[in-house]
Amino acid sequence: MPDLMPDFRAKPYAIGLTGGIGSGKTTVANLFQEQGVIIIDTDAIAHQLTASDGLAIAAVRQAFGAVAIADNGAMNRNWIRELIFSDGSAKRKLEQILHPLIRQQCELQAAQASSAYVIFAVPLLVESGNWRSRVNRIAVVDCLEQTQISRVMKRNNLSQQQVQAIMRAQVSREERLAVADDIITNETDLNSVKKQVAELHQYYLNFAKAIHNKSEAS
């Protein structure tokens, strides 16, 4: 399948933001958004694509049958979730449908962005294996694995075994940290997270300004 994602480094300065389930990615993304940064959320895009009348619905129905579509016309997420957890080929088939569409929407939103830099919030950034060439820096939201488990159990009313199964489907904490240019530690203190975000925001602004000035000079 052709790679439809452009090199975003030719456009606004770009940060890839990721973290394991329960790490607090959404909290961090919201804090950056409060600073005026445009957040491009691949999960939100995927939900739009698979909502009723979404651009991916026809292809999902063709690939998996009518059972994959709920009564409201959206993708039957519960059915699909169970299928892809048990069938790797189904997971790849769904990715072949969604990933090019997500990439196109990312390109569109990045081109329209008005902030000095943009953040691509990508839960499976490391797993995809191809974001490194598409962003200037990768920021990882990190916490202890037990903290992840406790948060998700409370938030989603899942058992520890269910949360651990989800975590096993993602890359390990160590693998995620290995690709990080910047690490945001999110354990218990929200004020600490706010301070880290504020510092990184200024850091990214300086980077974006330097690249902009270099581009104008050339």
Backbone bond lengths (Angstrom), bond angles and torsions (degrees), N, CA, C in turn:
res aa  C-N    CA-C-N  psi(-1)  N-CA   C-N-CA  omega(-1)  CA-C   N-CA-C  phi
1 M - - - 1.459 - - 1.523 109.62 -
2 P 1.330 119.56 131.93 1.458 121.23 -178.32 1.518 110.66 -65.76
3 D 1.328 115.98 149.41 1.452 121.67 179.03 1.525 107.92 -86.20
4 L 1.317 116.28 112.53 1.455 120.55 -175.02 1.520 112.81 -94.21
5 M 1.327 118.20 -2.46 1.447 120.92 -178.48 1.523 110.24 -83.75
6 P 1.344 117.76 124.57 1.457 119.61 178.95 1.522 110.55 -75.93
7 D 1.314 116.01 172.26 1.457 120.82 173.75 1.519 107.45 -83.39
8 F 1.343 116.89 107.16 1.453 121.07 -174.05 1.531 112.38 -70.47
9 R 1.331 117.62 -12.18 1.449 118.66 -178.38 1.522 112.05 -67.63
10 A 1.335 117.13 -14.92 1.460 120.72 175.85 1.521 110.20 -83.21
11 K 1.340 117.74 -6.18 1.458 123.58 -177.39 1.525 107.42 -116.59
12 P 1.322 120.68 -149.41 1.466 118.98 179.96 1.522 111.67 -58.17
13 Y 1.322 114.92 149.41 1.464 120.08 174.64 1.516 107.39 -53.69
14 A 1.337 117.12 133.46 1.463 120.01 -169.00 1.520 111.92 -124.64
15 I 1.327 115.15 134.43 1.451 122.89 176.32 1.520 108.45 -116.60
16 G 1.319 116.67 133.27 1.459 120.94 171.60 1.523 108.62 -96.26
17 L 1.319 117.22 122.85 1.464 122.30 -178.35 1.526 109.24 -111.59
18 T 1.330 116.09 127.34 1.458 119.02 -179.41 1.520 110.17 -147.63
19 G 1.329 115.37 177.59 1.460 122.36 179.79 1.512 108.39 169.13
20 G 1.306 116.58 159.43 1.457 120.27 179.46 1.514 111.70 -70.34
21 I 1.316 116.34 167.29 1.449 121.01 178.21 1.531 109.44 -58.06
22 G 1.330 116.19 134.15 1.449 120.34 179.50 1.513 115.07 80.01
23 S 1.320 117.56 4.93 1.466 119.91 -178.39 1.527 112.35 -78.38
24 G 1.329 116.92 -22.15 1.459 120.58 -179.06 1.512 114.01 103.87
25 K 1.324 117.25 28.13 1.473 121.02 -179.90 1.530 111.46 -57.99
26 T 1.324 115.90 -43.29 1.463 119.75 -176.98 1.521 110.82 -65.02
27 T 1.332 117.07 -41.80 1.458 121.14 177.23 1.516 110.76 -58.11
28 V 1.327 116.32 -46.93 1.464 121.08 -179.40 1.531 110.78 -65.70
29 A 1.322 116.92 -43.75 1.465 119.98 178.63 1.522 111.00 -59.80
30 N 1.321 116.44 -40.63 1.469 120.37 179.17 1.528 111.27 -64.33
31 L 1.324 116.55 -37.30 1.465 120.16 178.67 1.524 111.19 -66.52
32 F 1.320 117.08 -39.11 1.468 119.82 175.18 1.531 110.02 -65.70
33 Q 1.310 116.12 -39.46 1.468 120.09 179.42 1.527 111.06 -61.88
34 E 1.333 116.69 -36.50 1.465 120.65 176.71 1.522 111.84 -63.08
35 Q 1.336 116.49 -22.47 1.460 121.68 176.72 1.527 112.02 -84.38
36 G 1.322 116.74 1.02 1.456 121.28 178.70 1.514 114.65 92.83
37 V 1.334 116.44 11.05 1.467 120.53 -178.85 1.524 110.33 -84.37
38 I 1.309 116.89 136.78 1.461 121.95 175.56 1.530 108.75 -75.15
39 I 1.338 116.22 124.38 1.458 122.07 177.91 1.520 108.79 -104.80
40 I 1.320 116.42 124.91 1.464 121.63 176.14 1.521 106.69 -108.47
41 D 1.312 115.68 106.13 1.467 123.36 -170.38 1.523 109.87 -99.15
42 T 1.322 117.05 110.63 1.465 119.55 -176.63 1.524 112.00 -67.97
43 D 1.339 117.77 -29.83 1.466 119.90 175.47 1.520 110.88 -64.89
44 A 1.334 116.52 -43.82 1.465 120.61 179.40 1.525 110.28 -63.69
45 I 1.329 116.42 -39.23 1.466 120.14 177.86 1.525 109.99 -63.67
46 A 1.331 116.95 -43.23 1.469 120.59 179.36 1.520 111.21 -61.00
47 H 1.328 117.01 -39.05 1.464 120.00 178.42 1.531 110.93 -66.29
48 Q 1.323 117.04 -39.15 1.464 120.19 177.55 1.525 111.02 -63.77
49 L 1.321 115.53 -41.27 1.463 119.99 -178.79 1.521 112.18 -66.13
50 T 1.343 117.12 -29.03 1.460 120.71 -176.35 1.515 112.61 -107.14
51 A 1.328 116.98 10.57 1.461 120.95 173.01 1.524 108.80 -75.94
52 S 1.314 115.93 172.34 1.465 119.89 177.24 1.520 109.72 -55.27
53 D 1.319 117.51 128.81 1.460 124.26 -177.76 1.525 113.18 68.31
54 G 1.347 116.73 14.73 1.456 120.14 176.55 1.517 111.14 -68.48
55 L 1.322 116.33 159.19 1.456 121.02 -174.37 1.530 113.06 -64.42
56 A 1.345 117.51 -20.62 1.469 119.94 -176.83 1.523 113.58 -94.69
57 I 1.325 117.52 -8.30 1.468 120.20 -171.15 1.527 112.82 -61.43
58 A 1.310 117.36 -44.91 1.473 119.75 -178.00 1.525 110.47 -61.53
59 A 1.318 117.35 -42.46 1.465 120.72 -178.98 1.528 111.06 -69.39
60 V 1.334 117.56 -36.38 1.474 121.05 177.47 1.523 110.30 -64.63
61 R 1.319 116.34 -42.60 1.473 120.34 179.03 1.525 110.91 -63.86
62 Q 1.320 115.66 -40.97 1.466 119.56 -179.33 1.529 111.10 -67.61
63 A 1.328 116.60 -37.45 1.463 120.50 -176.07 1.519 113.05 -77.73
64 F 1.344 117.41 -36.31 1.463 120.41 -171.30 1.524 114.57 -119.13
65 G 1.333 117.09 -7.88 1.453 119.60 179.78 1.515 112.93 93.24
66 A 1.336 115.31 171.93 1.458 121.08 -175.73 1.519 112.77 -63.04
67 V 1.324 117.62 -25.92 1.461 121.10 -179.23 1.523 111.61 -63.86
68 A 1.315 117.33 -20.24 1.463 121.44 -179.94 1.521 112.79 -79.87
69 I 1.336 116.02 -5.85 1.462 121.08 -179.02 1.525 108.91 -113.13
70 A 1.325 116.56 126.89 1.462 121.75 -179.76 1.531 110.84 -74.85
71 D 1.326 115.60 170.64 1.465 120.63 -177.92 1.528 112.66 -61.36
72 N 1.327 116.62 -26.90 1.469 119.32 -178.64 1.529 112.75 -85.07
73 G 1.346 116.53 2.54 1.455 120.41 177.24 1.514 114.40 92.11
74 A 1.337 117.59 -6.57 1.456 121.30 177.45 1.521 109.90 -87.50
75 M 1.310 117.12 167.14 1.449 120.08 175.65 1.529 109.42 -63.58
76 N 1.327 116.22 137.96 1.463 121.60 178.31 1.530 107.95 -77.61
77 R 1.338 116.50 90.11 1.460 121.02 -170.62 1.523 112.61 -65.20
78 N 1.310 117.44 -37.51 1.467 119.46 179.75 1.525 110.88 -63.81
79 W 1.312 116.31 -43.75 1.467 120.66 -179.93 1.528 110.33 -65.79
80 I 1.323 115.68 -45.51 1.461 120.44 179.99 1.522 110.49 -63.49
81 R 1.332 117.30 -41.01 1.464 120.96 -178.64 1.523 110.85 -60.48
82 E 1.320 116.23 -45.86 1.462 120.12 179.16 1.529 111.11 -64.50
83 L 1.330 115.87 -37.79 1.462 119.87 -178.80 1.523 111.51 -65.20
84 I 1.330 117.03 -48.39 1.459 118.83 -173.89 1.526 112.35 -73.48
85 F 1.347 117.22 -22.88 1.459 119.19 175.59 1.528 110.93 -70.78
86 S 1.329 116.20 -26.47 1.463 119.82 -176.65 1.526 113.38 -104.64
87 D 1.334 116.75 -9.49 1.467 120.03 -173.87 1.527 109.55 -139.50
88 G 1.320 115.96 102.56 1.453 120.65 -178.23 1.520 113.37 -61.91
89 S 1.334 116.95 -33.29 1.466 119.57 -179.77 1.528 110.88 -68.17
90 A 1.334 116.37 -34.41 1.464 120.46 177.58 1.524 109.96 -66.62
91 K 1.323 115.98 -39.34 1.467 120.65 177.76 1.520 109.99 -60.92
92 R 1.320 117.21 -45.42 1.465 120.59 179.94 1.526 110.87 -65.32
93 K 1.321 116.70 -36.93 1.463 120.48 179.51 1.532 110.60 -64.46
94 L 1.332 115.69 -42.19 1.468 119.51 178.75 1.527 110.43 -65.30
95 E 1.332 116.04 -41.13 1.465 119.77 179.38 1.527 111.23 -62.74
96 Q 1.333 117.18 -37.24 1.456 120.92 178.82 1.521 111.67 -64.40
97 I 1.328 116.25 -27.51 1.463 120.72 176.93 1.526 110.30 -79.76
98 L 1.327 116.26 -48.88 1.459 120.53 -169.20 1.519 114.24 -82.00
99 H 1.325 117.72 -40.10 1.470 119.31 -170.87 1.530 114.11 -59.79
100 P 1.336 119.90 -45.48 1.471 117.72 178.00 1.527 112.56 -62.13
101 L 1.331 117.07 -37.26 1.468 120.15 179.44 1.522 111.00 -68.69
102 I 1.328 116.52 -40.51 1.466 120.10 177.19 1.525 110.17 -61.96
103 R 1.322 116.00 -42.10 1.464 120.27 -179.72 1.524 111.34 -62.93
104 Q 1.321 116.70 -40.87 1.460 119.86 178.44 1.520 111.18 -62.79
105 Q 1.330 116.75 -42.05 1.457 120.54 179.43 1.530 111.03 -68.18
106 C 1.331 117.07 -37.50 1.461 120.31 175.40 1.525 110.74 -60.44
107 E 1.317 115.96 -43.88 1.466 120.88 179.57 1.520 110.45 -60.75
108 L 1.325 116.36 -44.78 1.460 120.65 -178.98 1.523 111.16 -62.96
109 Q 1.331 116.72 -47.37 1.462 119.98 -177.88 1.524 111.45 -67.06
110 A 1.326 117.23 -36.92 1.464 120.17 178.44 1.523 110.58 -64.82
111 A 1.320 116.67 -40.29 1.467 120.96 -179.68 1.522 111.41 -65.45
112 Q 1.329 116.69 -28.33 1.461 121.10 -177.76 1.529 112.55 -92.73
113 A 1.316 117.58 -5.14 1.467 121.20 -174.46 1.523 111.40 -65.05
114 S 1.326 115.57 139.50 1.463 120.99 -178.77 1.523 113.04 -108.87
115 S 1.331 117.59 -7.18 1.467 119.75 -178.99 1.528 110.31 -82.17
116 A 1.331 115.70 163.02 1.469 120.90 -177.44 1.511 111.96 -61.84
117 Y 1.319 116.03 -30.59 1.460 121.19 174.26 1.519 108.47 -145.74
118 V 1.313 116.57 163.25 1.462 121.12 179.61 1.523 108.89 -122.03
119 I 1.325 114.79 155.00 1.456 120.46 175.78 1.523 108.55 -117.97
120 F 1.329 115.60 126.05 1.450 121.35 172.57 1.531 107.13 -95.64
121 A 1.325 116.54 110.28 1.458 121.68 177.66 1.520 107.75 -85.98
122 V 1.339 116.65 110.02 1.468 121.74 -171.35 1.530 108.98 -130.80
123 P 1.330 118.40 99.87 1.470 120.07 -178.77 1.527 113.57 -54.45
124 L 1.317 117.56 -40.37 1.466 121.35 -177.60 1.524 111.00 -106.28
125 L 1.304 116.65 39.87 1.465 121.02 -178.20 1.519 111.83 -58.77
126 V 1.317 117.23 -46.00 1.465 120.16 -177.93 1.524 110.20 -69.87
127 E 1.335 116.20 -40.76 1.461 120.56 -178.30 1.525 111.91 -62.28
128 S 1.323 116.86 -33.83 1.469 119.51 -177.40 1.525 111.37 -67.98
129 G 1.336 116.09 -29.65 1.454 120.24 174.06 1.508 116.69 74.71
130 N 1.341 118.46 5.22 1.461 118.09 -175.55 1.529 114.34 -133.51
131 W 1.324 117.11 11.22 1.460 118.75 -179.21 1.526 112.77 -83.37
132 R 1.300 118.07 -21.71 1.466 120.12 -177.93 1.518 112.02 -53.97
133 S 1.322 117.60 -38.81 1.460 121.07 -178.28 1.522 112.23 -82.17
134 R 1.324 117.37 -3.81 1.467 120.73 -174.11 1.515 113.78 -108.51
135 V 1.308 115.94 -9.33 1.463 119.48 178.97 1.523 109.37 -129.84
136 N 1.318 115.64 161.72 1.456 120.66 179.31 1.524 112.16 -81.11
137 R 1.342 116.27 -36.01 1.457 120.98 179.38 1.525 109.02 -145.70
138 I 1.332 115.53 155.65 1.457 121.86 176.17 1.524 108.59 -116.57
139 A 1.324 115.78 125.50 1.465 122.24 177.43 1.523 108.31 -109.95
140 V 1.319 116.30 130.38 1.463 121.80 -178.87 1.527 109.39 -114.30
141 V 1.328 115.69 128.62 1.464 121.44 172.96 1.524 106.81 -87.90
142 D 1.305 116.06 124.26 1.464 120.18 -170.53 1.520 112.09 -127.44
143 C 1.328 115.16 145.75 1.460 122.32 170.77 1.516 108.03 -156.99
144 L 1.320 117.11 171.56 1.455 120.81 178.22 1.523 110.49 -63.72
145 E 1.315 116.89 148.09 1.464 120.17 -179.41 1.522 111.42 -61.23
146 Q 1.332 117.99 -36.71 1.456 119.78 178.81 1.527 111.02 -65.43
147 T 1.329 116.55 -32.22 1.460 120.18 175.94 1.519 110.17 -66.10
148 Q 1.337 116.61 -42.13 1.461 120.18 175.80 1.526 110.75 -56.75
149 I 1.324 115.68 -49.29 1.464 120.91 -176.94 1.523 110.49 -59.73
150 S 1.336 116.98 -47.36 1.464 120.99 -177.82 1.516 111.17 -62.30
151 R 1.331 116.97 -42.94 1.468 120.53 -178.65 1.523 111.37 -63.90
152 V 1.322 116.17 -45.61 1.463 119.19 -175.81 1.531 111.05 -71.44
153 M 1.313 117.13 -37.31 1.467 119.88 175.77 1.521 110.53 -58.01
154 K 1.319 116.54 -44.52 1.464 121.25 -178.94 1.523 111.66 -71.68
155 R 1.334 116.23 -42.65 1.469 121.04 -175.19 1.514 112.46 -72.05
156 N 1.328 116.94 -42.06 1.461 121.16 -172.59 1.523 113.75 -107.21
157 N 1.335 115.88 1.80 1.464 120.13 -179.67 1.527 111.19 55.92
158 L 1.334 115.71 45.95 1.460 121.56 179.36 1.520 109.56 -108.91
159 S 1.324 115.75 158.56 1.461 120.21 175.43 1.526 109.49 -77.74
160 Q 1.314 116.05 164.04 1.461 120.07 177.38 1.517 110.71 -60.72
161 Q 1.329 117.12 -38.65 1.463 121.10 -179.87 1.529 110.94 -64.12
162 Q 1.328 116.69 -39.06 1.464 120.19 179.74 1.529 110.83 -66.13
163 V 1.323 116.08 -42.27 1.463 119.77 179.78 1.525 110.07 -65.84
164 Q 1.310 116.98 -42.51 1.460 120.08 179.89 1.527 111.65 -64.04
165 A 1.332 116.72 -33.79 1.463 119.90 176.67 1.520 110.80 -64.59
166 I 1.339 116.34 -40.09 1.465 120.17 177.18 1.520 110.02 -64.36
167 M 1.334 116.01 -42.68 1.462 120.09 -179.01 1.527 111.57 -64.67
168 R 1.320 116.66 -35.71 1.471 119.50 178.75 1.523 111.75 -66.72
169 A 1.328 116.64 -25.08 1.464 120.59 178.45 1.521 111.77 -78.33
170 Q 1.346 116.72 -11.20 1.454 121.80 176.97 1.527 108.68 -102.93
171 V 1.336 115.90 167.41 1.454 118.36 175.28 1.518 109.23 -67.51
172 S 1.314 116.62 161.41 1.460 120.40 -178.61 1.525 110.94 -73.00
173 R 1.321 114.26 163.25 1.464 119.78 175.91 1.521 110.49 -56.83
174 E 1.314 117.17 -41.92 1.464 121.39 -178.34 1.532 111.52 -63.79
175 E 1.320 116.90 -41.24 1.465 120.55 179.08 1.522 111.04 -65.31
176 R 1.315 115.84 -37.96 1.465 120.57 179.78 1.528 110.31 -66.78
177 L 1.321 116.39 -45.46 1.461 120.09 -179.43 1.529 111.19 -65.48
178 A 1.319 117.04 -29.00 1.462 120.79 -177.44 1.526 112.30 -65.37
179 V 1.331 117.99 -25.90 1.463 120.17 -178.78 1.523 112.44 -97.18
180 A 1.336 117.30 -2.48 1.458 121.29 -173.74 1.518 112.61 -74.82
181 D 1.321 116.06 132.74 1.454 121.26 166.18 1.528 109.66 -86.59
182 D 1.337 115.18 -33.25 1.461 121.76 -179.34 1.522 108.57 -135.77
183 I 1.327 116.89 140.47 1.459 121.96 -179.10 1.523 109.23 -121.20
184 I 1.314 116.15 128.45 1.463 122.71 176.47 1.521 107.24 -109.02
185 T 1.319 117.35 111.83 1.460 121.81 -177.89 1.519 109.49 -84.40
186 N 1.319 116.00 123.98 1.465 121.02 -176.55 1.523 109.45 -129.08
187 E 1.322 115.80 85.41 1.465 120.29 178.24 1.531 110.97 -99.56
188 T 1.307 117.28 -77.59 1.471 118.63 -175.08 1.518 113.46 -130.40
189 D 1.307 118.80 -22.78 1.459 122.46 -170.93 1.524 111.29 -99.47
190 L 1.335 117.00 104.94 1.460 121.09 -179.22 1.518 111.06 -64.74
191 N 1.328 117.60 -34.86 1.461 119.73 179.39 1.523 110.97 -62.30
192 S 1.332 116.66 -35.70 1.461 120.39 176.97 1.526 110.25 -64.21
193 V 1.329 116.32 -41.62 1.470 120.47 178.72 1.525 110.12 -63.83
194 K 1.332 116.45 -42.52 1.465 120.19 178.95 1.525 110.83 -60.28
195 K 1.329 116.69 -40.67 1.461 120.65 179.21 1.515 110.88 -65.04
196 Q 1.326 117.12 -43.09 1.464 120.85 179.40 1.524 110.92 -62.72
197 V 1.330 116.14 -41.83 1.466 120.44 -179.92 1.527 110.37 -65.20
198 A 1.329 116.73 -43.35 1.466 120.15 -179.97 1.526 111.16 -61.00
199 E 1.331 116.06 -41.15 1.467 120.10 179.50 1.527 111.21 -66.89
200 L 1.323 116.07 -43.22 1.463 119.42 179.18 1.521 111.11 -67.19
201 H 1.314 116.85 -36.61 1.463 120.22 178.79 1.523 110.33 -58.08
202 Q 1.333 116.99 -45.99 1.457 120.28 179.18 1.524 110.97 -65.56
203 Y 1.301 115.29 -38.95 1.472 122.13 177.91 1.527 110.23 -59.88
204 Y 1.329 116.70 -46.93 1.468 121.20 -179.40 1.528 111.45 -68.44
205 L 1.324 116.57 -36.63 1.468 119.35 176.68 1.521 110.71 -60.86
206 N 1.320 116.13 -42.01 1.464 120.15 180.00 1.528 110.93 -64.88
207 F 1.328 116.37 -42.21 1.465 120.48 176.94 1.526 110.87 -60.86
208 A 1.333 115.32 -47.51 1.465 120.44 -177.47 1.523 110.62 -62.49
209 K 1.335 116.32 -40.50 1.465 120.64 179.84 1.523 110.80 -65.22
210 A 1.334 116.45 -41.57 1.461 120.56 -179.78 1.523 111.09 -62.80
211 I 1.329 116.15 -42.87 1.468 119.62 179.60 1.517 110.67 -67.02
212 H 1.336 116.31 -39.73 1.467 120.72 179.11 1.526 110.14 -62.50
213 N 1.326 116.14 -45.14 1.470 120.33 -179.81 1.523 111.43 -63.92
214 K 1.321 116.05 -40.46 1.473 120.38 178.61 1.521 110.40 -63.25
215 S 1.365 115.22 -41.00 1.468 119.37 179.83 1.519 111.28 -64.12
216 E 1.342 116.52 -41.82 1.460 119.92 179.90 1.520 111.41 -66.80
217 A 1.332 115.57 -36.24 1.479 119.63 -178.47 1.523 111.93 -68.12
218 S 1.323 116.33 -29.67 1.461 120.26 -178.58 1.521 110.87 -86.11
